[in-house]
């Protein structure tokens, strides 16, 4: 629900009919943070590629 209220995530140049980009990307906790510490446990964020897309995760919190 919150993602819809914030018009989704605009990592690149997407915008809605009114020219506004999404704001939900500000709430993402690990996206694009490979090698940085997890905000919960301090473990380093990992990235895996699947079918040409990236997935970021904490190896301890999301075991």
N, CA, C and O of each residue as an XYZ file, in Angstrom:
252
protein
N       0.826     -1.191      0.000
C       0.000      0.000      0.000
C       0.876      1.264      0.000
O       0.630      2.209     -0.750
N       1.886      1.253      0.848
C       2.748      2.435      0.944
C       3.464      2.712     -0.381
O       3.613      3.865     -0.785
N       3.906      1.639     -1.054
C       4.570      1.793     -2.349
C       3.664      2.439     -3.381
O       4.112      3.260     -4.182
N       2.400      2.072     -3.363
C       1.430      2.663     -4.290
C       1.199      4.130     -3.945
O       1.146      4.979     -4.834
N       1.062      4.426     -2.658
C       0.862      5.816     -2.226
C       2.031      6.708     -2.650
O       1.847      7.888     -2.947
N       3.225      6.131     -2.673
C       4.417      6.914     -3.045
C       4.744      6.798     -4.531
O       5.827      7.203     -4.954
N       3.832      6.255     -5.323
C       3.964      6.144     -6.779
C       5.106      5.237     -7.221
O       5.680      5.447     -8.290
N       5.442      4.238     -6.420
C       6.438      3.250     -6.813
C       7.868      3.736     -6.668
O       8.139      4.808     -6.129
N       8.769      2.910     -7.167
C      10.196      3.236     -7.099
C      10.682      3.720     -8.453
O      10.467      3.058     -9.469
N      11.318      4.838     -8.468
C      11.863      5.416     -9.711
C      13.373      5.444     -9.617
O      13.974      6.472     -9.306
N      13.981      4.293     -9.892
C      15.436      4.234     -9.822
C      16.043      4.993    -10.997
O      17.108      5.593    -10.859
N      15.382      4.972    -12.138
C      15.923      5.685    -13.299
C      15.093      6.928    -13.593
O      15.049      7.840    -12.767
N      14.441      6.988    -14.736
C      13.783      8.241    -15.134
C      12.264      8.139    -15.303
O      11.678      8.985    -15.979
N      11.612      7.142    -14.719
C      10.166      7.007    -14.834
C       9.458      8.151    -14.109
O       9.937      8.619    -13.076
N       8.330      8.602    -14.637
C       7.490      9.574    -13.936
C       6.031      9.308    -14.307
O       5.745      8.678    -15.325
N       5.115      9.796    -13.469
C       3.692      9.567    -13.710
C       3.138     10.598    -14.689
O       3.893     11.383    -15.261
N       1.838     10.595    -14.877
C       1.205     11.508    -15.833
C       1.400     12.979    -15.492
O       1.264     13.845    -16.356
N       1.719     13.258    -14.228
C       1.910     14.646    -13.784
C       3.387     15.035    -13.737
O       3.735     16.117    -13.263
N       4.256     14.144    -14.233
C       5.687     14.439    -14.254
C       6.400     14.177    -12.943
O       7.559     14.559    -12.781
N       5.722     13.528    -12.000
C       6.326     13.242    -10.693
C       6.944     11.850    -10.698
O       6.330     10.888    -11.159
N       8.149     11.754    -10.186
C       8.782     10.438    -10.069
C       8.282      9.766     -8.798
O       7.746     10.417     -7.902
N       8.469      8.446     -8.739
C       8.096      7.725     -7.529
C       9.021      8.100     -6.384
O      10.138      8.569     -6.604
N       8.554      7.893     -5.170
C       9.355      8.237     -3.996
C       9.627      7.050     -3.090
O      10.293      7.193     -2.064
N       9.118      5.877     -3.455
C       9.280      4.713     -2.578
C      10.730      4.239     -2.492
O      11.096      3.568     -1.527
N      11.562      4.574     -3.483
C      12.959      4.141     -3.442
C      13.679      4.688     -2.215
O      14.682      4.117     -1.788
N      13.194      5.769     -1.650
C      13.816      6.331     -0.445
C      13.631      5.408      0.756
O      14.373      5.497      1.734
N      12.624      4.509      0.678
C      12.346      3.579      1.770
C      13.060      2.234      1.611
O      12.990      1.394      2.508
N      13.735      2.021      0.498
C      14.414      0.746      0.277
C      15.596      0.631      1.231
O      16.374      1.573      1.380
N      15.728     -0.515      1.871
C      16.758     -0.685      2.903
C      18.073     -1.237      2.368
O      19.131     -0.932      2.919
N      18.035     -2.051      1.294
C      19.277     -2.656      0.824
C      19.537     -2.487     -0.667
O      20.647     -2.769     -1.119
N      18.569     -2.042     -1.441
C      18.767     -1.938     -2.888
C      19.938     -1.007     -3.207
O      19.996      0.119     -2.712
N      20.858     -1.478     -4.028
C      22.002     -0.665     -4.441
C      23.057     -0.474     -3.371
O      23.951      0.357     -3.531
N      22.974     -1.236     -2.269
C      23.905     -1.042     -1.156
C      24.847     -2.225     -0.966
O      25.232     -2.545      0.159
N      25.218     -2.872     -2.070
C      26.128     -4.012     -2.008
C      27.421     -3.617     -1.294
O      28.018     -2.583     -1.593
N      27.841     -4.456     -0.348
C      29.083     -4.218      0.380
C      28.943     -3.291      1.572
O      29.887     -3.142      2.348
N      27.789     -2.667      1.734
C      27.565     -1.782      2.880
C      26.932     -2.590      4.011
O      26.320     -3.627      3.756
N      27.070     -2.132      5.258
C      26.527     -2.903      6.373
C      24.996     -2.854      6.444
O      24.369     -1.832      6.164
N      24.428     -3.991      6.826
C      22.986     -4.088      7.055
C      22.631     -3.195      8.242
O      23.357     -3.168      9.235
N      21.534     -2.473      8.147
C      21.101     -1.588      9.223
C      20.586     -2.318     10.448
O      20.405     -1.703     11.499
N      20.345     -3.622     10.335
C      19.830     -4.410     11.456
C      20.957     -5.151     12.171
O      21.092     -5.047     13.390
N      21.778     -5.909     11.410
C      22.771     -6.776     12.048
C      24.223     -6.389     11.774
O      25.126     -6.885     12.447
N      24.461     -5.515     10.800
C      25.818     -5.085     10.492
C      26.554     -5.950      9.479
O      27.651     -5.601      9.042
N      25.951     -7.085      9.102
C      26.557     -7.932      8.066
C      26.558     -7.169      6.746
O      25.773     -6.236      6.574
N      27.415     -7.546      5.825
C      27.514     -6.818      4.560
C      26.465     -7.281      3.552
O      26.243     -8.479      3.376
N      25.833     -6.328      2.904
C      24.799     -6.592      1.906
C      25.427     -7.289      0.697
O      26.496     -6.904      0.224
N      24.744     -8.310      0.217
C      25.202     -9.063     -0.963
C      24.277     -8.778     -2.140
O      23.140     -8.338     -1.974
N      24.802     -9.044     -3.337
C      24.022     -8.866     -4.568
C      24.158    -10.125     -5.412
O      25.254    -10.665     -5.566
N      23.041    -10.587     -5.955
C      23.066    -11.687     -6.915
C      22.298    -11.236     -8.147
O      21.359    -10.444     -8.064
N      22.724    -11.765     -9.300
C      22.032    -11.450    -10.560
C      21.210    -12.658    -10.965
O      21.696    -13.788    -10.958
N      19.954    -12.403    -11.319
C      19.044    -13.456    -11.752
C      18.336    -12.975    -13.001
O      17.628    -11.968    -12.967
N      18.518    -13.679    -14.093
C      17.859    -13.328    -15.362
C      18.082    -11.866    -15.735
O      17.162    -11.190    -16.195
N      19.304    -11.382    -15.534
C      19.633    -10.012    -15.903
C      19.172     -8.955    -14.909
O      19.294     -7.761    -15.181
N      18.643     -9.375    -13.760
C      18.174     -8.427    -12.734
C      18.987     -8.633    -11.466
O      19.486     -9.730    -11.215
N      19.120     -7.597    -10.678
C      19.874     -7.697     -9.430
C      18.942     -7.827     -8.242
O      17.881     -7.206     -8.182
N      19.369     -8.651     -7.298
C      18.671     -8.799     -6.027
C      19.687     -8.519     -4.933
O      20.784     -9.077     -4.949
N      19.340     -7.674     -3.997
C      20.212     -7.329     -2.883
C      19.599     -7.895     -1.612
O      18.381     -7.871     -1.437
N      20.461     -8.412     -0.714
C      19.936     -9.009      0.511
C      21.013     -9.052      1.592
O      22.207     -8.947      1.309
N      20.568     -9.207      2.820
C      21.476     -9.418      3.941
C      21.565    -10.929      4.149
O      20.541    -11.575      4.372
N      22.768    -11.508      4.081
C      22.895    -12.955      4.208
C      22.536    -13.495      5.597
O      22.253    -14.686      5.729
N      22.540    -12.667      6.615
C      22.156    -13.133      7.946
C      20.666    -12.925      8.219
O      19.984    -13.848      8.663
N      20.169    -11.744      7.962
C      18.755    -11.444      8.238
C      17.809    -12.189      7.296
O      16.687    -12.516      7.681
N      18.247    -12.456      6.077
C      17.387    -13.094      5.083
C      17.909    -14.474      4.719
O      17.878    -14.876      3.556
N      18.383    -15.186      5.716
C      18.956    -16.513      5.541
C      17.934    -17.500      5.022
O      18.255    -18.671      4.818
